[in-house]
């Protein structure tokens, strides 16, 4: 036994110093000796896991993670494997208690989560709220790595010399946008008639010049047949108000169009601004405000008219009788500024005057000047640094930044140039770039930041910081009030975009492009609607305090006309989304049946029950499957229609070493096989080879009708289901597990680190309290915020 103990490394120091004689071994050694040693020792240890990799030093995070993996295998029953003797429940309980106790002690000393850097989205939002500049910095800051499903995970947010160079460049760009170095930009306010555009020819094209407008009968982006407003081009960066007067022509139905903006010099320099509907025969003004960079212009693209431009050109636009979009005029006003210098400038320099500072490139250039540069510099820095660092600052913390400014002034730099150096130093300071939390309970200011980055992905506002300064934010009632206020704020859209976007993998919507031969109905309008449905549905559950079980099964969803047509749900038209009661037999309801989720869990050609099943286990049930322990060739679904995916997977399920995992993974995957690559309902697979003719709405498609889909299967406990409707009802049997999974997701996102086995009592307490509130999702958000895990490092 002593040799085994030495081999396991269980002698030595624990989390808080030397172990006493009674705790040197703990319950691990005898349990391992009886049940694990035969397979997990030596160079040929099974699963490449050796018991001697474990030590009693729980201050080592990697060691804690190895112990957590052991607990997961033992508690789930995966180890020892089937056919081997199981350890007694009391021995397992003793092991769990011993490991969790030591892990908790280590976490109390070190904190659960390491030092956490702001990710790209948080950085961008923070400079927006700090300085009032809304910049797209994705061209400067690289995308962040993710861990445990989120890109704000502390352990994945590394820092490199390259990244620091990018932060320096980003700081310059932020300051350039914030500081006004010139007179107020002249205001463009002009109405454009698209008849004046050279590309909108009245003959031999898809355009007909009417008395009050131009009728557009088709767009073809790949052939550059679209209305580009080349006569409009911005000279200054800023927000612009755009008004478009248009109506549907030669039809009794609304017509859809979308607007793009950018330099339009390349595909990457053009982005979709939005989709709009206009009614037939009645001129309607579409109005929106959009942020445009200098040298931007716009395009109008008509959608979904169903006829290609060559067909129209052959008939002639003057004789064409099909539907079109009649555009009367486009009006642009901007850049819009309430005051000058803008608020961003005043946040840096207050009311200090500007003096002429011409350059060869800009004779009208202005710079901030000061008659008392050092005194003004200190005053401005003392006002700026507490907001930038999201907490009070000491005199000693101000001195280094003031010293940088003074050094530049002494070197002959102007006041504004010197201050830019001081501000730039603050924007690349660890106090700005990191959430610097001390182990143990968070102080009020750290709690204010954790709350704001949880719900807003940005810095605390003035109200949060005022409450923190008064020491009131740790009060439970105050926290509840603030959570409610913050969820009502428009900045809470970041919670939907960043939490739901990663939980549901909505960010991966463009990772694959559906094969147009198999899925000709897929287009950008449908893709945009897919993502919007999932986001609006998440908002609806949160806003209306619905049970989190609504994410699994609901009797409603949010649809517009395009997505409703895809779902074959009648009575919904237009681009505007609305809450729609789902008709019987729709097979929809909850995130598992949403087209966006079905698309991101498939590739562009086929679906895989393994991929979708693993996704359900991970994202919905919080029980991700382990990685395969043996090398098995991946199953590639057959689009030629010769075999079904079920027939191919049967070979995997027949292997003893694969059967255990596939019994858990495959059933949810089979249940979702009734949804194709783009989330459409299907009774058969689409094939490019074998199969009969596929007829949709009276039209014979290019693809073939392949084998029938069979979504039936059984869960590991023997409960059978025939389709996705019955499968979702089976998931609702264990609402605690659904709540547990969502609790772990929220805590991971909110704190930057996934809960460990040592945190299980806290997680179970949250689940119990939410159970008493009918599993309310909004209540769950509150309980997470009120928890010790949220309020501690």
C-alpha positions in Angstrom: 0.0 0.0 0.0 2.8 2.4 0.8 4.4 1.8 -2.6 1.0 2.6 -4.2 0.7 5.8 -2.2 4.1 6.9 -3.2 3.4 6.0 -6.9 0.2 8.1 -6.7 2.1 11.1 -5.4 -0.4 11.4 -2.5 2.2 12.3 0.1 3.3 15.8 0.3 1.8 19.2 0.6 -1.8 20.1 0.0 -3.5 23.4 -0.8 -2.7 25.0 2.5 0.6 23.5 3.7 1.9 20.1 4.9 -0.8 17.4 5.2 -1.4 15.9 8.6 -0.9 12.1 9.0 -4.6 11.4 8.7 -4.9 13.2 5.4 -1.8 12.1 3.6 -3.5 9.3 1.7 -7.2 10.2 1.8 -9.7 7.8 0.2 -8.0 7.8 -3.2 -5.3 5.3 -2.7 -7.4 2.2 -1.6 -10.0 3.0 -4.2 -7.4 3.3 -7.0 -5.6 0.2 -5.8 -8.8 -1.9 -6.0 -10.4 -0.5 -9.2 -7.9 1.6 -11.3 -4.4 0.5 -10.9 -4.4 -2.4 -13.2 -5.3 -0.3 -16.2 -3.9 3.2 -15.5 -0.3 2.6 -14.6 2.9 2.3 -16.7 3.7 3.4 -20.2 0.7 1.6 -21.7 -1.9 3.1 -19.4 -5.4 3.0 -21.0 -6.8 6.2 -22.2 -3.3 7.6 -21.8 -4.1 8.5 -18.2 -1.7 7.5 -15.5 -2.5 7.6 -11.8 0.9 8.8 -11.0 0.1 12.1 -12.8 -2.1 12.9 -9.8 -0.6 14.7 -6.8 -1.9 16.1 -3.6 -0.8 19.6 -4.6 -4.1 21.2 -5.3 -2.6 24.6 -5.6 -1.6 23.4 -9.1 -4.5 24.1 -11.4 -3.5 21.4 -13.9 -3.5 18.9 -11.1 -7.0 20.1 -9.9 -8.3 19.6 -13.5 -6.9 16.0 -13.6 -8.7 15.2 -10.3 -11.9 16.8 -11.7 -11.6 14.5 -14.7 -11.3 11.5 -12.4 -14.4 12.5 -10.4 -16.3 13.0 -13.7 -15.5 9.5 -14.8 -16.2 7.8 -11.5 -19.4 9.7 -10.7 -20.9 9.2 -14.2 -20.2 5.5 -14.0 -18.0 5.6 -17.1 -15.2 4.2 -15.0 -14.6 1.5 -14.0 -15.9 0.2 -17.4 -18.9 -2.1 -17.7 -18.2 -5.6 -16.6 -15.8 -4.4 -13.9 -16.6 -4.2 -10.2 -18.0 -0.9 -9.1 -16.6 0.9 -6.0 -19.0 1.3 -3.1 -21.1 4.5 -3.0 -19.6 5.5 0.3 -16.1 5.2 -1.1 -17.1 7.3 -4.1 -18.7 9.9 -1.8 -15.5 10.0 0.4 -13.3 10.5 -2.7 -15.6 13.3 -4.0 -15.6 15.0 -0.6 -11.9 14.8 -0.2 -11.1 16.1 -3.7 -13.6 18.9 -3.5 -12.5 20.0 -0.1 -8.9 20.4 -1.2 -9.9 22.1 -4.4 -12.1 24.5 -2.5 -9.3 25.4 -0.1 -6.9 26.1 -3.0 -9.5 28.2 -4.8 -10.1 30.2 -1.7 -6.4 31.2 -1.6 -5.8 31.6 -5.4 -9.3 32.5 -6.7 -11.3 30.5 -9.1 -10.4 32.5 -12.2 -7.0 33.9 -13.2 -6.4 37.5 -14.2 -8.8 38.2 -17.1 -8.1 40.5 -20.1 -10.9 42.3 -21.9 -11.8 40.5 -25.1 -12.1 42.2 -28.4 -15.8 43.0 -28.0 -15.4 44.2 -24.5 -12.5 46.4 -25.4 -14.5 47.9 -28.3 -17.6 48.5 -26.1 -15.5 50.0 -23.3 -13.8 52.6 -25.5 -17.2 53.4 -26.8 -18.7 54.1 -23.4 -15.5 55.7 -22.0 -15.0 58.1 -24.8 -18.2 58.1 -26.9 -16.6 56.8 -30.0 -18.1 53.8 -31.8 -15.3 52.2 -33.8 -15.0 48.9 -35.6 -11.6 47.6 -34.4 -11.8 44.1 -35.9 -9.2 45.0 -38.5 -6.7 45.8 -35.7 -7.5 43.4 -32.9 -7.4 39.6 -33.6 -10.3 37.4 -32.7 -10.0 35.9 -29.2 -9.6 32.2 -28.5 -12.4 30.5 -26.6 -12.4 28.1 -23.7 -15.4 26.3 -22.1 -17.6 27.7 -25.0 -16.9 31.4 -24.6 -14.2 33.9 -25.8 -14.2 35.8 -22.5 -12.7 32.8 -20.6 -9.7 34.0 -18.6 -7.5 31.0 -19.4 -7.8 31.6 -23.2 -7.2 35.4 -23.2 -3.4 35.4 -23.6 -1.3 38.4 -24.2 1.6 38.6 -26.7 4.0 41.3 -27.9 2.0 41.3 -31.2 -1.2 41.9 -29.3 0.3 44.8 -27.4 1.5 46.4 -30.6 -2.1 46.1 -31.9 -3.4 47.7 -28.7 -1.0 50.6 -29.2 -2.2 51.1 -32.7 -5.9 50.8 -31.6 -5.3 53.4 -28.9 -4.1 55.8 -31.6 -7.1 55.1 -33.7 -9.4 55.6 -30.7 -7.8 59.0 -29.8 -7.9 60.1 -33.4 -11.6 59.4 -33.6 -12.3 61.1 -30.2 -10.3 64.3 -30.7 -11.7 67.0 -33.0 -8.8 68.6 -34.8 -10.8 70.8 -37.1 -13.8 73.1 -37.4 -17.3 71.6 -37.4 -17.8 69.4 -40.5 -20.1 70.9 -43.0 -23.5 69.2 -42.9 -24.5 67.3 -46.0 -28.2 67.4 -46.6 -29.2 66.4 -50.1 -31.9 64.5 -51.9 -30.6 62.2 -54.7 -32.6 61.1 -57.7 -31.3 57.7 -58.9 -32.2 58.7 -62.5 -29.0 60.7 -62.3 -26.9 57.6 -61.8 -25.2 56.5 -65.1 -25.7 52.9 -64.3 -29.5 53.3 -64.2 -30.1 53.4 -67.9 -33.7 53.9 -69.1 -33.4 51.4 -72.0 -31.9 48.0 -72.5 -31.7 47.3 -68.8 -33.8 46.3 -65.8 -34.8 49.9 -65.1 -37.9 51.9 -66.2 -37.9 55.6 -65.7 -41.3 56.7 -64.4 -42.7 60.2 -63.9 -42.0 60.2 -60.2 -39.5 57.4 -59.8 -37.4 54.6 -61.3 -38.8 51.1 -61.3 -36.2 48.4 -60.6 -37.3 45.0 -61.8 -34.3 42.9 -60.7 -30.8 42.8 -59.1 -28.0 40.5 -59.8 -25.1 41.2 -57.4 -22.6 38.8 -59.1 -23.1 40.7 -62.4 -23.1 44.1 -60.6 -26.7 44.8 -61.7 -27.7 46.9 -58.7 -28.3 50.5 -57.9 -25.2 52.2 -56.6 -25.4 55.8 -55.4 -22.1 56.9 -56.8 -23.2 60.5 -56.7 -23.3 60.3 -52.9 -20.0 59.8 -51.0 -19.2 60.8 -47.4 -16.3 63.2 -46.7 -16.4 62.8 -42.9 -16.9 59.9 -40.5 -20.1 60.0 -38.4 -23.7 59.1 -38.1 -25.9 59.8 -41.2 -29.7 59.9 -41.4 -30.9 58.1 -44.6 -34.5 58.4 -45.9 -35.6 56.4 -48.9 -39.0 56.9 -50.5 -40.2 53.8 -52.5 -43.2 51.5 -53.2 -43.9 48.1 -54.7 -44.7 48.5 -58.4 -46.9 46.3 -60.6 -47.9 44.0 -57.8 -50.4 43.7 -54.9 -47.7 42.4 -52.5 -44.9 44.2 -50.6 -41.4 44.2 -52.2 -38.3 43.7 -50.2 -34.9 45.5 -50.8 -31.8 45.8 -48.8 -29.2 48.6 -48.4 -25.4 48.1 -48.3 -22.7 50.6 -47.4 -19.0 50.9 -47.6 -16.3 52.0 -49.9 -17.7 49.4 -52.4 -14.2 48.9 -53.8 -14.2 45.2 -52.8 -16.5 42.6 -51.3 -14.9 43.0 -47.9 -15.5 46.8 -48.1 -19.3 46.4 -48.3 -21.7 45.5 -45.5 -25.5 45.0 -45.2 -27.2 47.9 -43.4 -30.7 46.3 -43.3 -33.6 44.8 -45.1 -36.9 46.7 -45.7 -40.4 46.2 -47.1 -42.5 48.7 -48.9 -46.2 48.3 -49.7 -47.7 48.2 -53.2 -48.7 51.5 -54.9 -48.2 53.7 -51.8 -45.0 55.7 -51.5 -43.4 54.9 -48.1 -40.4 56.6 -46.5 -37.9 54.2 -44.9 -35.7 56.0 -42.4 -32.6 54.9 -40.5 -29.4 56.3 -39.0 -26.2 54.5 -39.9 -22.6 55.1 -38.9 -20.5 55.6 -42.1 -16.8 56.1 -42.5 -15.2 58.7 -44.8 -15.4 57.9 -48.5 -18.4 55.6 -48.0 -21.4 55.3 -50.4 -24.5 53.1 -50.6 -26.3 50.5 -52.8 -29.9 49.4 -53.1 -30.5 45.8 -54.0 -34.0 44.4 -54.7 -34.7 40.9 -53.3 -36.8 38.0 -54.1 -38.5 39.1 -57.3 -38.0 35.7 -58.8 -36.7 36.6 -62.3 -33.1 37.1 -63.4 -32.1 40.3 -65.2 -31.4 38.6 -68.5 -35.0 37.6 -68.7 -36.2 41.1 -68.1 -33.7 42.6 -70.5 -34.9 40.3 -73.2 -38.5 41.5 -72.8 -37.4 45.1 -72.2 -38.0 47.0 -69.0 -40.7 49.2 -70.6 -42.7 46.2 -71.6 -42.0 44.0 -68.5 -45.2 43.3 -66.5 -43.7 41.6 -63.4 -43.3 43.2 -60.0 -40.6 45.7 -59.2 -39.4 48.4 -56.7 -40.1 52.0 -57.5 -37.6 54.3 -55.9 -38.6 58.0 -55.8 -35.6 59.5 -54.0 -32.8 58.9 -51.5 -32.1 61.6 -48.9 -29.0 61.8 -46.8 -28.2 64.1 -43.9 -25.0 64.1 -41.9 -22.6 63.8 -40.1 -25.0 64.4 -37.2 -23.5 66.3 -34.2 -25.5 67.8 -31.4 -22.5 70.0 -30.3 -19.0 70.8 -31.5 -16.5 69.9 -30.4 -18.3 66.5 -29.9 -18.8 64.8 -26.6 -15.8 62.5 -27.1 -13.5 65.5 -27.4 -14.9 67.1 -24.2 -14.4 63.9 -22.3 -10.7 64.2 -22.9 -10.1 68.0 -22.8 -13.2 69.5 -21.2 -13.7 73.1 -22.3 -10.1 73.9 -23.0 -9.8 76.2 -26.1 -8.3 75.2 -29.4 -5.7 77.1 -31.4 -4.7 76.9 -35.0 -2.1 74.2 -35.7 -1.9 73.9 -39.5 0.0 71.2 -41.3 0.8 71.0 -45.0 -2.0 68.4 -45.4 -4.6 70.4 -43.4 -4.4 74.1 -43.2 -7.5 74.3 -41.0 -6.2 72.0 -38.3 -6.8 72.9 -34.7 -5.2 71.7 -31.5 -6.1 72.0 -27.8 -3.9 74.6 -26.1 -3.2 75.4 -22.4 -1.7 78.3 -20.6 -1.1 76.0 -17.5 -0.1 72.7 -19.2 1.0 70.8 -16.1 -1.9 71.9 -13.9 -4.4 71.1 -16.7 -2.7 67.8 -17.4 -3.0 66.7 -13.8 -6.6 67.9 -13.6 -7.6 66.0 -16.8 -5.8 62.8 -15.9 -7.4 62.8 -12.4 -10.8 63.0 -14.1 -10.0 60.4 -16.8 -8.1 57.6 -15.0 -10.9 56.6 -12.5 -13.3 56.2 -15.4 -10.7 54.3 -17.5 -9.7 52.0 -14.6 -13.3 51.7 -13.4 -12.3 52.5 -9.8 -10.7 55.3 -7.7 -7.0 55.9 -8.3 -4.4 57.0 -5.8 -1.9 59.8 -6.2 0.9 57.3 -6.8 -1.1 55.8 -9.7 -1.5 59.2 -11.3 2.2 60.1 -11.1 3.5 57.8 -13.9 1.0 59.1 -16.4 1.6 62.7 -15.5 5.4 62.1 -15.7 4.9 60.9 -19.3 3.1 64.1 -20.2 5.7 66.3 -18.5 8.5 64.5 -20.4 6.9 65.2 -23.7 6.2 68.9 -22.7 9.9 69.2 -21.7 10.9 67.8 -25.1 9.0 70.5 -26.9 5.8 68.7 -27.8 2.5 70.6 -27.8 0.0 70.3 -25.0 -2.3 68.1 -27.0 0.5 65.9 -28.3 1.8 65.4 -24.7 -1.7 64.6 -23.4 -2.3 62.1 -26.2 0.8 60.2 -24.9 -0.7 60.2 -21.4 -4.1 59.0 -22.6 -2.5 56.4 -24.8 -0.5 55.0 -21.9 -3.7 54.7 -19.9 -5.5 52.8 -22.8 -2.7 50.2 -22.9 -2.3 50.0 -19.1 -3.0 46.7 -17.4 -5.5 48.6 -15.2 -7.5 49.3 -18.3 -7.0 46.1 -20.3 -7.6 43.7 -17.4 -10.2 43.0 -14.8 -7.9 43.1 -11.8 -9.8 41.2 -9.1 -8.3 40.1 -5.8 -9.0 36.6 -4.4 -12.0 36.3 -2.1 -15.0 38.5 -2.1 -15.0 41.2 -4.7 -15.1 44.8 -3.5 -17.9 47.1 -4.8 -15.9 48.4 -7.8 -14.8 44.9 -8.9 -18.4 43.8 -8.5 -19.6 46.7 -10.6 -17.3 45.7 -13.4 -18.2 42.0 -13.2 -21.9 42.9 -13.4 -21.5 45.3 -16.3 -19.2 43.0 -18.3 -21.7 40.2 -17.7 -24.8 42.0 -19.0 -23.3 44.8 -21.2 -19.9 43.5 -22.2 -18.7 46.9 -21.3 -17.6 49.2 -18.4 -19.9 50.2 -15.5 -21.9 53.3 -16.0 -22.1 56.3 -13.7 -24.9 54.8 -11.6 -23.0 51.6 -10.9 -19.8 53.5 -10.0 -21.7 55.8 -7.7 -23.3 52.9 -5.9 -19.9 51.2 -5.6 -18.3 54.4 -4.2 -21.1 54.5 -1.6 -20.5 50.8 -0.7 -24.1 49.9 -1.6 -23.6 47.6 -4.5 -23.1 44.4 -2.4 -26.6 44.9 -0.9 -28.8 42.1 -2.3 -31.8 44.4 -2.9 -29.6 47.0 -4.7 -28.1 44.3 -6.9 -31.5 43.1 -8.0 -32.6 46.6 -8.8 -29.5 47.1 -10.8 -29.8 43.9 -12.8 -33.4 44.8 -13.7 -32.3 48.3 -14.8 -29.4 46.9 -16.8 -31.5 44.3 -18.6 -33.9 47.1 -19.7 -31.0 49.2 -21.1 -30.2 49.0 -24.8 -26.7 47.9 -24.0 -28.1 44.6 -22.8 -28.2 43.7 -26.5 -24.6 42.7 -25.9 -25.8 39.9 -23.5 -27.9 38.4 -26.3 -25.2 38.9 -29.0 -22.3 37.5 -26.9 -23.8 35.0 -24.6 -26.6 33.6 -26.8 -24.4 34.0 -29.8 -21.8 31.7 -28.4 -24.1 29.4 -26.4 -26.1 28.6 -29.6 -23.1 29.0 -31.9 -24.8 31.7 -33.9 -21.4 33.2 -34.7 -20.7 30.2 -36.9 -23.6 30.8 -39.3 -21.1 31.7 -42.1 -18.7 28.9 -41.4 -20.3 26.7 -44.1 -22.0 27.5 -47.4 -24.9 25.2 -48.3 -24.5 23.4 -51.6 -26.7 25.3 -54.1 -27.4 22.2 -56.0 -29.0 20.6 -52.9 -30.3 23.7 -51.2 -31.2 26.3 -53.8 -33.6 28.0 -51.5 -30.9 29.3 -49.2 -29.8 32.9 -49.5 -28.6 35.8 -47.4 -32.1 37.0 -46.5 -32.9 33.6 -45.1 -29.6 33.4 -43.2 -30.2 36.9 -41.6 -33.7 35.8 -40.6 -32.4 32.6 -39.0 -30.0 34.4 -36.7 -32.6 37.1 -35.9 -35.1 34.5 -34.8 -32.7 32.9 -32.3 -31.7 36.3 -30.9 -35.3 37.6 -30.6 -36.4 34.3 -29.0 -33.7 34.6 -26.4 -34.8 38.2 -25.7 -38.4 37.1 -25.5 -37.7 34.4 -22.8 -35.6 36.9 -20.8 -37.9 39.9 -21.1 -41.1 38.0 -20.3 -39.6 36.0 -17.4 -40.4 32.7 -19.1 -39.2 29.3 -17.8 -35.8 28.3 -19.1 -37.5 25.1 -20.3 -38.9 27.3 -23.1 -35.6 27.0 -24.8 -36.4 23.3 -25.2 -40.1 23.4 -26.1 -42.3 26.4 -26.8 -45.7 27.0 -28.5 -44.4 30.2 -30.2 -41.4 31.6 -32.0 -40.4 34.9 -33.7 -40.8 35.0 -37.5 -40.9 37.2 -40.5 -42.3 36.3 -43.9 -39.1 34.8 -45.3 -38.5 32.5 -42.3 -42.2 31.5 -42.0 -42.1 30.4 -45.7 -39.1 28.3 -44.9 -40.9 26.7 -42.0 -44.1 26.4 -44.1 -46.1 28.4 -41.5 -48.8 30.4 -43.3 -50.1 33.9 -42.5 -46.8 35.7 -42.0 -45.6 38.3 -44.6 -43.0 41.0 -44.7 -39.5 41.5 -43.2 -40.7 42.6 -39.8 -40.4 40.0 -37.1 -43.3 39.2 -34.7 -44.3 36.6 -32.2 -46.2 33.8 -33.9 -48.2 31.0 -32.3 -47.0 27.8 -33.7 -49.7 25.7 -35.5 -50.2 22.1 -34.5 -47.9 19.8 -36.4 -45.3 22.4 -37.2 -42.6 20.5 -35.3 -41.1 23.8 -34.2 -40.7 25.4 -30.8 -37.5 26.0 -28.8 -34.0 26.5 -30.0 -33.5 22.8 -31.0 -35.8 23.3 -34.0 -34.5 26.6 -35.1 -32.9 26.9 -38.6 -29.9 28.7 -37.3 -29.0 26.0 -34.8 -29.6 23.3 -37.4 -27.3 25.1 -39.8 -24.4 25.6 -37.4 -24.6 21.9 -36.4 -24.3 20.7 -39.9 -21.9 21.3 -42.8 -22.9 22.7 -46.2 -23.9 19.4 -47.6 -24.9 16.9 -45.0 -26.0 16.4 -41.4 -24.5 14.1 -38.8 -26.3 12.7 -35.7 -23.0 12.6 -34.0 -22.3 16.3 -34.4 -25.8 17.3 -33.5 -26.1 14.8 -30.7 -22.9 16.0 -29.1 -24.1 19.6 -29.4 -27.3 18.8 -27.5 -25.5 17.0 -24.8 -23.1 19.9 -24.4 -25.2 23.0 -24.9 -28.6 21.9 -23.6 -27.9 19.1 -21.1 -24.4 20.2 -19.9 -23.1 16.7 -20.2 -20.6 16.9 -23.1 -19.5 13.4 -24.4 -15.9 12.4 -23.8 -13.5 12.3 -26.7 -13.2 8.9 -28.4 -10.7 6.6 -26.6 -10.0 4.6 -29.8 -9.1 5.6 -33.4 -12.3 5.1 -35.4 -12.8 6.5 -38.9 -15.3 9.3 -39.0 -18.6 8.6 -40.7 -19.2 10.7 -43.8 -22.9 10.9 -44.7 -23.6 9.6 -48.3 -25.2 12.3 -50.4 -25.4 9.9 -53.3 -28.4 8.3 -51.7 -27.0 4.8 -51.5 -27.0 4.5 -47.7 -28.5 6.4 -44.7 -26.4 7.8 -41.9 -28.2 5.4 -39.5 -26.9 2.4 -41.5 -23.4 3.8 -41.5 -23.5 4.6 -37.7 -24.7 1.1 -37.0 -21.1 -0.1 -37.6 -19.8 2.3 -34.8 -22.5 1.3 -32.4 -21.7 -2.3 -32.8 -18.2 -1.9 -31.5 -18.1 -2.4 -27.7 -15.6 0.4 -27.1 -17.8 2.8 -29.0 -21.3 1.7 -28.0 -21.4 3.4 -24.6 -20.8 6.9 -25.9 -22.9 6.4 -29.0 -25.9 5.3 -26.8 -25.8 8.8 -25.4 -24.8 10.8 -28.5 -26.8 9.3 -31.3 -30.4 9.5 -29.9 -30.6 13.4 -29.8 -28.8 13.4 -33.2 -31.3 11.0 -34.8 -34.2 13.1 -33.3 -32.9 16.1 -35.2 -32.4 14.3 -38.5 -35.8 15.5 -39.6 -34.2 18.9 -40.1 -31.9 19.4 -43.1 -28.7 21.4 -43.4 -30.5 24.7 -43.4 -33.1 23.7 -40.8 -35.9 22.9 -43.2 -38.2 20.0 -42.3 -37.6 16.9 -44.4 -39.1 13.4 -44.7 -36.4 12.2 -47.0 -32.7 13.0 -47.7 -31.7 15.0 -50.7 -29.5 13.1 -53.1 -27.3 14.0 -56.1 -27.2 10.4 -57.3 -29.8 7.6 -56.6 -33.4 8.4 -56.0 -36.6 9.4 -57.6 -37.7 12.9 -58.7 -38.2 15.5 -55.9 -41.1 17.8 -56.5 -41.6 21.0 -54.3 -44.6 23.3 -54.8 -45.2 21.8 -58.3 -41.5 22.2 -59.4 -39.1 19.4 -60.1 -35.9 20.1 -58.3 -32.3 19.5 -59.5 -31.7 17.1 -56.6 -33.2 13.6 -56.2 -35.5 12.2 -53.5 -33.2 10.0 -51.5 -33.9 7.5 -48.6 -36.5 8.3 -46.0 -35.5 9.9 -42.7 -36.0 7.8 -39.6 -35.8 10.1 -36.5 -36.9 7.4 -34.0 -34.6 6.0 -31.3 -34.3 5.4 -27.6 -32.5 7.2 -24.7 -29.9 5.3 -22.6 -32.6 4.7 -20.0 -34.8 2.9 -22.5 -37.3 5.7 -23.1 -38.3 5.7 -26.8 -39.4 8.5 -29.1 -40.6 8.5 -32.6 -39.7 12.1 -33.6 -38.3 15.4 -32.3 -41.6 16.4 -30.7 -41.5 13.3 -28.4 -37.8 13.8 -27.9 -38.2 17.3 -26.5 -40.9 16.1 -24.1 -38.4 13.5 -22.8 -35.8 16.2 -22.2 -38.4 18.1 -20.1 -38.5 15.2 -17.6 -35.4 16.4 -15.9 -35.8 20.1 -15.6 -33.2 20.3 -12.9 -30.6 19.1 -15.4 -31.7 21.8 -17.9 -31.4 24.4 -15.1 -28.0 23.0 -14.0 -26.6 23.2 -17.5 -27.8 26.8 -18.0 -26.5 27.8 -14.6 -23.0 26.4 -15.4 -23.1 28.3 -18.8 -24.1 31.6 -17.2 -21.5 31.3 -14.4 -18.8 30.5 -17.0 -19.7 33.5 -19.1 -20.2 35.8 -16.1 -17.0 35.0 -14.2 -14.6 34.0 -17.0 -14.2 30.5 -15.6 -16.2 27.3 -15.6 -17.5 26.0 -12.3 -15.5 23.1 -10.9 -16.6 20.0 -9.0 -15.7 22.0 -5.8 -18.4 24.6 -6.8 -21.1 22.0 -7.1 -22.9 22.8 -3.8 -23.2 26.4 -4.9 -24.5 25.4 -8.3 -27.1 23.0 -6.7 -28.2 25.8 -4.4 -28.9 28.0 -7.4 -30.8 25.2 -9.2 -32.9 24.6 -6.0 -33.9 28.3 -5.7 -34.7 28.5 -9.4 -36.9 25.4 -9.1 -39.0 27.2 -6.6 -39.6 30.0 -9.1 -40.8 27.7 -11.9 -37.3 27.7 -13.5 -37.7 31.3 -14.5 -34.8 32.3 -16.8 -34.8 35.9 -15.5 -34.8 34.5 -11.9 -31.8 32.4 -12.8 -29.9 35.5 -14.0 -30.6 37.1 -10.6 -29.6 34.0 -8.7 -26.3 33.8 -10.6 -25.6 37.4 -9.7 -26.5 36.9 -6.0 -24.3 33.8 -5.8 -20.9 33.5 -4.0 -19.3 32.3 -7.2 -20.3 35.5 -9.0 -19.3 37.8 -6.1 -15.9 36.2 -5.5 -12.8 35.8 -7.6 
